[in-house]
Amino acid sequence: MESRRLLIVEDEAPVAQLLVSALRRLGYTVVGTTDSAQEGFRLAAAERPDLAVLDIELHGRTEGFDLARRLRQELDIPSIFLTGRSDEQTLQQVRQAGSFGYLLKPFHPQELKACMELALQRHARESQLVRLEQALTAAVRCAADGVILAGPAGEVLYLNPAAERLTGWTADAVRGQPLAAVFRTRAPEPESDTSFLQAGAAGASPSPTPPAARETLLLTRHDQTVPVEVTEAPLEDDVHGRFGSVLVFRDITERKRYQNMLRESRQRLRALARNLETSREDERTRIAREIHDELGQMLTKLKMDLSWLSRKAASIPDPACEAKLRETLELVDQTVQTVRRISSELRPGLLDTLGLAAALEWEGQQFQARTGISCKVRIHPRLPELDRTVATALFRIAQEALTNVARHAVASETELRLECDGSTLRLEVSDNGRGAAPEAFQRPSCFGLLGMRERAHALGGELFIESRPGQGTRILALVPLPPDTTGS
């Protein structure tokens, strides 16, 4: 380890020589000795020693005090005093000079070493703290976020340039003023307007979790409003407890503008989606009605004509003709069944005639018949009368959920439940299939799930999906009932 470099300023030559010898034996390097304060400062500026050992009285004058002060303030070099004076006035002057040590003559070399090492250690720690403080100060001054430091009573201690720019106040003008008078806010919800300031002034116990950022409107010095995101944190330590607080805030005008644009865009897209879904349901209903009424009637008339031809052909024995007529009648029957199936898939007639409960019962039966997967349907015995929009949306959610079970679940059982607790409809579809990790339901390609969510959202409700690998899947749609809806 490199030896410490020392400067000696002593006007008694024998004492100076003894100091040099003793310090060199102790392992220190002496960079110079002098009996003059002026020369001592020049040597210190040129050699930059780690420590200066000073006599208080130089040629009858107490120049050691001024030299120690200049060394500390101008060169950041610590010093210790060697003196024969121990009166109260001398001690007071030693403190004022900023000396790092004080040793009475005569002294033992080990005492000198201990005094110097303590001085060097103290100076190293203070220098580190100064550098850290300078770095933090520079960081705070350069920060784009506004920073306000407040004292234990909530008085303003410091504003960085960003805080001055955002609030319109200067640090000198508001130093000592109440924080609530400088950082004024106005929020849509009055109860959350300045609650974080009030909590800080009241000295409430800090939360163990990191402080949460909140959005509010900052009222500037000129009564202009600026949307900001603000965080308050206490300044405290284990010894002194809370000794102030720091307020960090940033201008979020641009972020709010983009958020509003995004919100408006989302609302327009959802309105468009609802309009498209309504138009599609209307078109499905129209097509289903035309298929059922027009094509169904034509097929029925065709079957009646074929039956008449079959009776007439019975009087003319022709096995080939009879067989052809039977095949044609069977084909017509199959076509009628197909037409009915297509019409029901487009728009179940039960949904419009008997309501949602009957339509869900029918859908569960059809699902079980098509897939072979057991499907239990449980419907609340006294459902309120639902309008067409709500009934259609819930039916389509259930239909899509059952389709997903058939395609992906590899299940043997599924259950469809529709319940009502008086203010909310609960539609639940669960299965005992293979399930999946939650992130599997967040893929952009999951258009069916996205459609279910949008249908629930259009009704003011929410859709929840619970699933784990090997534990099946549960889809729950919660839809609020209109206030004027009554049970049947």
C-alpha positions in Angstrom: 0.0 0.0 0.0 1.3 3.4 -0.9 2.4 5.5 2.1 0.6 8.6 3.1 2.1 11.9 2.0 2.3 14.6 4.7 3.2 18.3 4.9 4.6 19.8 8.1 4.2 23.5 9.0 6.1 24.1 12.2 8.1 27.2 13.3 10.3 25.4 15.8 13.1 23.7 13.9 13.9 21.0 16.5 10.2 20.0 16.8 10.0 19.9 13.0 13.0 17.6 12.7 11.6 15.3 15.4 8.3 15.2 13.6 10.0 14.3 10.3 12.0 11.5 11.9 9.0 10.1 13.8 6.7 10.2 10.8 9.2 8.5 8.6 9.7 5.7 11.2 5.9 5.3 11.2 5.9 4.7 7.5 4.7 8.1 6.2 6.3 10.2 3.4 7.0 13.9 4.2 6.7 16.0 1.1 7.9 19.2 2.7 8.5 21.2 5.9 8.2 25.0 6.4 7.8 27.5 9.2 5.6 29.9 7.1 1.8 29.7 6.5 2.2 31.3 3.0 5.0 28.8 2.0 3.0 26.0 3.5 0.0 26.8 1.2 2.3 27.0 -1.8 3.9 23.6 -1.0 0.4 22.1 -0.4 -0.8 23.4 -3.8 2.3 22.0 -5.5 2.6 18.6 -3.8 -1.0 17.9 -2.9 -0.3 16.0 0.4 -2.8 13.7 2.0 -2.6 15.5 5.3 -1.1 18.7 6.7 0.4 18.8 10.3 0.2 22.4 11.5 1.3 24.4 14.4 -1.3 27.0 15.5 1.2 29.7 16.4 3.7 30.5 13.6 6.3 33.2 14.7 4.0 34.4 17.4 0.8 34.7 15.3 -2.1 32.3 15.1 -1.7 31.8 11.3 -2.3 28.1 11.6 -6.1 28.6 11.8 -6.2 30.6 8.5 -4.0 28.1 6.8 -6.1 25.1 7.8 -9.2 26.9 6.6 -7.6 27.7 3.2 -6.3 24.2 2.8 -9.8 22.8 3.4 -11.8 25.2 1.3 -9.4 25.8 -1.6 -7.5 22.5 -1.9 -9.6 20.0 0.0 -6.6 19.0 2.1 -7.3 18.0 5.7 -5.1 19.1 8.6 -4.5 18.5 12.3 -3.1 20.9 14.9 -0.1 20.3 17.2 -0.1 22.9 19.9 0.6 23.5 23.6 -2.6 25.6 24.1 -5.7 23.9 25.4 -8.0 26.8 26.5 -11.6 27.0 25.5 -11.0 29.8 23.0 -8.4 27.8 21.2 -10.7 24.8 21.0 -13.5 27.0 19.5 -11.1 28.4 16.9 -10.0 24.8 16.0 -13.6 23.9 15.3 -14.2 27.0 13.2 -11.0 26.3 11.2 -12.4 22.9 10.1 -9.4 20.9 11.4 -9.7 17.2 11.5 -7.7 16.7 14.7 -6.0 18.3 17.7 -3.0 17.0 19.6 -1.3 18.7 22.6 2.4 18.9 22.9 4.3 16.9 24.1 2.9 13.8 22.5 3.9 10.2 21.8 4.4 9.1 18.2 1.7 6.5 18.5 -0.7 9.2 19.6 0.2 11.2 16.6 -0.3 8.3 14.3 -3.7 7.6 15.8 -4.8 11.2 15.4 -3.6 11.3 11.8 -5.2 8.1 10.8 -8.5 9.2 12.3 -8.2 12.5 10.4 -7.5 10.7 7.1 -10.4 8.3 7.6 -12.8 11.0 8.5 -11.7 13.1 5.4 -12.1 10.1 3.1 -15.6 9.5 4.3 -16.6 13.2 4.1 -15.0 13.4 0.6 -17.0 10.4 -0.5 -20.2 11.9 0.9 -19.4 15.2 -0.9 -18.8 13.5 -4.2 -22.0 11.5 -3.8 -24.0 14.6 -2.9 -22.6 16.4 -5.9 -23.4 13.5 -8.2 -27.0 13.3 -6.8 -27.4 17.0 -7.0 -26.3 17.0 -10.7 -28.6 14.0 -11.4 -31.6 15.8 -9.8 -30.8 19.0 -11.6 -30.5 17.3 -15.0 -33.6 15.1 -14.5 -36.5 15.6 -16.8 -38.9 14.9 -14.0 -39.7 17.6 -11.5 -38.3 17.0 -8.0 -39.4 18.9 -4.8 -37.8 18.2 -1.4 -39.8 19.0 1.7 -38.8 19.1 5.3 -40.4 17.3 8.3 -43.1 19.9 8.7 -43.9 19.9 5.0 -41.9 23.1 4.1 -40.3 23.3 0.7 -36.5 22.9 0.8 -35.6 22.6 -2.9 -37.0 22.6 -6.4 -35.0 21.3 -9.4 -35.1 23.2 -12.7 -37.8 20.8 -14.1 -40.0 21.5 -11.0 -39.5 25.2 -11.5 -40.5 24.9 -15.1 -43.6 22.8 -14.4 -44.9 24.8 -11.4 -43.9 28.2 -12.5 -42.2 28.9 -9.1 -38.5 29.4 -8.4 -36.7 27.6 -5.6 -35.7 30.9 -3.9 -39.2 32.3 -4.0 -40.9 29.3 -2.3 -38.2 28.0 0.0 -39.8 27.5 3.4 -43.4 27.7 2.0 -45.9 24.8 2.7 -45.6 22.1 0.1 -49.4 22.2 -0.5 -49.2 25.9 -1.4 -46.5 25.2 -4.1 -47.6 21.9 -5.5 -51.3 22.6 -5.9 -53.5 19.9 -7.6 -57.0 19.6 -9.0 -58.3 16.1 -9.8 -61.6 14.9 -11.1 -62.2 13.1 -7.8 -62.0 15.6 -4.9 -61.2 12.9 -2.3 -57.9 12.1 -4.1 -57.0 15.7 -4.9 -54.3 16.3 -2.4 -54.5 13.3 -0.2 -50.9 12.3 -0.8 -49.8 15.8 0.4 -52.0 15.6 3.5 -50.7 12.2 4.3 -47.1 13.5 4.1 -47.9 16.5 6.3 -49.6 14.3 8.9 -46.5 12.1 9.3 -48.3 8.9 8.5 -46.3 5.7 8.7 -44.8 4.9 5.3 -46.0 1.8 3.4 -43.5 -1.0 3.1 -44.4 -1.2 -0.6 -42.9 1.2 -3.1 -45.0 4.4 -3.4 -47.6 4.2 -6.2 -47.7 6.9 -8.9 -50.9 8.7 -9.4 -52.2 11.0 -12.0 -53.6 14.4 -11.2 -53.8 18.0 -12.5 -51.1 20.4 -11.4 -52.2 23.9 -10.8 -49.3 26.2 -11.8 -48.4 29.6 -10.3 -50.4 31.2 -13.1 -53.4 28.9 -12.5 -52.9 26.8 -15.6 -53.5 23.1 -15.3 -50.9 20.5 -16.4 -51.6 16.8 -16.2 -48.9 15.1 -14.2 -48.0 11.7 -12.8 -46.7 12.2 -9.2 -45.0 10.0 -6.6 -44.3 11.0 -3.0 -41.9 9.1 -0.9 -40.7 9.7 2.7 -37.1 10.6 3.5 -36.2 8.6 6.6 -33.5 6.4 8.2 -33.5 3.9 11.1 -31.8 6.4 13.5 -33.6 9.7 12.9 -36.9 8.4 11.5 -38.7 10.6 9.0 -37.0 13.9 8.3 -38.8 15.0 5.1 -40.2 13.8 1.8 -39.5 13.9 -1.9 -42.1 14.6 -4.6 -41.3 13.5 -8.1 -43.7 14.4 -10.9 -43.6 14.5 -14.7 -45.7 16.2 -17.4 -47.9 13.6 -19.1 -49.7 16.0 -21.5 -48.6 14.0 -24.6 -49.3 10.7 -22.9 -52.8 11.8 -22.0 -53.4 13.0 -25.5 -52.3 9.7 -27.0 -54.4 7.8 -24.4 -57.5 9.9 -25.3 -56.8 9.2 -29.0 -56.4 5.5 -28.3 -59.6 5.4 -26.2 -61.6 7.2 -28.8 -60.3 4.9 -31.5 -61.1 1.8 -29.4 -64.6 3.2 -28.8 -65.1 3.7 -32.5 -63.9 0.3 -33.3 -66.1 -1.3 -30.7 -69.1 0.7 -31.9 -68.3 -0.5 -35.5 -67.9 -4.1 -34.2 -71.3 -3.8 -32.4 -72.9 -2.4 -35.6 -71.4 -5.2 -37.7 -72.5 -7.8 -35.3 -76.0 -6.4 -35.2 -76.1 -6.3 -39.0 -74.8 -9.8 -39.2 -77.4 -11.1 -36.7 -80.1 -9.4 -38.7 -78.8 -10.8 -41.9 -78.6 -14.3 -40.4 -82.2 -14.0 -39.2 -83.4 -12.9 -42.6 -81.5 -15.7 -44.4 -82.7 -18.3 -41.9 -86.3 -17.1 -42.3 -86.1 -17.2 -46.1 -84.5 -20.6 -46.1 -87.1 -21.9 -43.6 -90.1 -20.3 -45.2 -89.3 -20.1 -48.9 -87.1 -23.1 -49.5 -88.8 -25.2 -46.9 -92.2 -24.6 -48.4 -90.8 -25.4 -51.9 -89.3 -28.7 -50.6 -92.6 -29.6 -48.9 -94.5 -29.0 -52.1 -91.9 -31.1 -54.0 -92.4 -33.9 -51.6 -96.2 -33.7 -51.9 -95.9 -33.9 -55.7 -93.5 -36.8 -55.5 -95.9 -38.6 -53.2 -98.7 -38.1 -55.7 -96.5 -39.4 -58.5 -95.7 -42.4 -56.4 -99.3 -43.3 -55.9 -100.0 -42.9 -59.6 -97.0 -45.1 -60.5 -98.4 -47.8 -58.2 -101.0 -48.6 -60.9 -98.3 -49.2 -63.5 -96.0 -51.9 -62.3 -92.5 -50.8 -62.9 -89.9 -51.7 -60.2 -87.2 -49.4 -61.5 -89.6 -46.4 -61.5 -90.8 -47.2 -58.0 -87.3 -47.5 -56.7 -86.3 -44.2 -58.2 -89.3 -42.5 -56.7 -88.4 -43.9 -53.2 -84.8 -42.6 -53.6 -86.0 -39.2 -54.6 -88.4 -39.0 -51.7 -85.6 -40.0 -49.3 -83.3 -37.3 -50.9 -86.0 -34.7 -50.4 -86.4 -35.7 -46.7 -82.6 -35.4 -46.2 -82.7 -32.0 -48.0 -85.5 -30.8 -45.7 -83.5 -31.9 -42.6 -80.4 -30.1 -44.0 -82.4 -26.9 -44.6 -83.7 -27.0 -41.1 -80.2 -27.6 -39.7 -78.7 -24.7 -41.7 -81.6 -22.4 -40.7 -81.2 -23.3 -37.0 -77.4 -22.7 -37.1 -77.9 -19.3 -38.7 -80.5 -18.3 -36.1 -82.2 -20.8 -33.8 -85.9 -20.2 -34.0 -86.2 -21.2 -30.3 -84.2 -18.1 -29.4 -86.9 -15.8 -30.8 -89.9 -17.9 -29.9 -89.2 -19.5 -26.5 -86.3 -17.4 -25.3 -82.6 -17.9 -24.2 -83.2 -20.8 -21.8 -84.8 -23.0 -24.4 -82.2 -22.1 -27.0 -79.4 -23.1 -24.7 -81.1 -26.4 -23.9 -81.4 -27.1 -27.6 -77.8 -26.1 -28.3 -76.6 -28.4 -25.5 -78.5 -31.3 -27.0 -77.2 -30.6 -30.5 -73.6 -30.3 -29.2 -73.9 -33.6 -27.4 -75.4 -35.3 -30.5 -72.7 -33.9 -32.8 -69.6 -34.5 -30.7 -70.5 -37.3 -28.3 -69.3 -35.2 -25.4 -71.7 -35.2 -22.4 -73.2 -31.8 -22.0 -75.2 -30.8 -18.9 -77.3 -27.7 -19.1 -78.4 -26.0 -15.9 -80.7 -22.9 -16.2 -82.0 -20.7 -13.5 -85.7 -21.5 -13.0 -86.8 -17.9 -13.0 -84.8 -15.9 -15.5 -86.0 -12.3 -16.2 -87.2 -11.5 -19.6 -84.3 -10.5 -21.7 -84.3 -8.3 -24.7 -83.1 -9.6 -28.1 -79.6 -8.1 -27.9 -78.7 -9.6 -24.6 -80.2 -13.0 -25.4 -78.4 -13.1 -28.7 -75.0 -12.1 -27.3 -75.2 -14.7 -24.4 -76.3 -17.4 -26.8 -73.4 -16.7 -29.2 -70.9 -16.7 -26.3 -72.2 -20.1 -25.2 -72.1 -21.4 -28.8 -68.5 -20.2 -29.3 -67.4 -21.7 -26.0 -68.9 -25.1 -26.8 -67.2 -24.9 -30.3 -63.9 -24.4 -28.5 -64.5 -27.4 -26.3 -65.2 -29.5 -29.4 -62.1 -28.3 -31.2 -59.4 -28.0 -28.5 -60.4 -29.4 -25.1 -60.3 -33.1 -25.7 -63.0 -33.4 -23.0 -65.5 -36.1 -22.1 -67.8 -33.8 -20.1 -68.9 -30.2 -20.3 -71.4 -28.1 -18.3 -73.3 -25.0 -19.4 -74.9 -22.9 -16.6 -77.0 -19.8 -16.8 -77.8 -18.1 -13.4 -79.2 -14.8 -12.2 -78.5 -13.2 -8.8 -81.0 -10.3 -9.3 -78.6 -7.8 -10.9 -76.2 -9.9 -12.9 -76.5 -12.8 -15.4 -73.8 -15.5 -15.0 -73.1 -17.6 -18.1 -70.6 -20.4 -17.4 -69.2 -23.1 -19.7 -66.7 -25.5 -18.1 -65.1 -28.8 -19.2 -62.8 -31.5 -17.9 -60.4 -31.3 -20.9 -56.7 -30.8 -21.1 -56.8 -27.1 -20.3 -54.0 -24.7 -21.2 -51.6 -22.1 -19.7 -53.1 -18.6 -19.3 -50.9 -17.1 -22.0 -52.4 -19.5 -24.6 -55.7 -17.5 -24.3 -53.9 -14.2 -25.1 -52.6 -15.1 -28.6 -53.7 -12.6 -31.3 -55.1 -15.5 -33.3 -57.7 -16.3 -30.7 -60.5 -14.5 -32.6 -63.3 -16.6 -31.0 -62.2 -15.5 -27.5 -61.8 -12.0 -28.7 -65.4 -12.1 -30.1 -66.7 -13.4 -26.8 -65.0 -10.7 -24.8 -66.3 -8.0 -27.2 -69.9 -9.4 -26.9 -69.7 -9.3 -23.1 -68.1 -5.8 -23.2 -70.8 -4.5 -25.5 -73.4 -5.4 -22.8 -71.3 -3.7 -20.1 -70.0 -7.0 -18.8 -66.8 -9.0 -18.5 -65.5 -12.3 -19.6 -63.1 -14.4 -17.5 -61.2 -17.5 -18.5 -59.7 -19.9 -15.9 -57.6 -22.8 -17.1 -54.6 -24.8 -16.2 -52.9 -27.7 -18.0 -54.6 -30.9 -17.2 -57.4 -29.2 -15.2 -59.9 -28.2 -17.8 -61.2 -24.7 -18.7 -63.9 -22.5 -17.3 -65.3 -19.5 -19.2 -67.5 -17.1 -17.2 -69.4 -14.2 -18.7 -70.9 -11.7 -16.2 -73.5 -9.3 -17.7 -75.3 -6.7 -15.7 -79.1 -6.6 -16.0 -80.8 -3.3 -16.9 -82.2 -1.6 -13.7 -85.8 -1.9 -15.0 -85.5 -5.7 -15.7 -87.8 -7.8 -13.5 -88.0 -11.5 -12.9 -90.8 -13.5 -14.5 
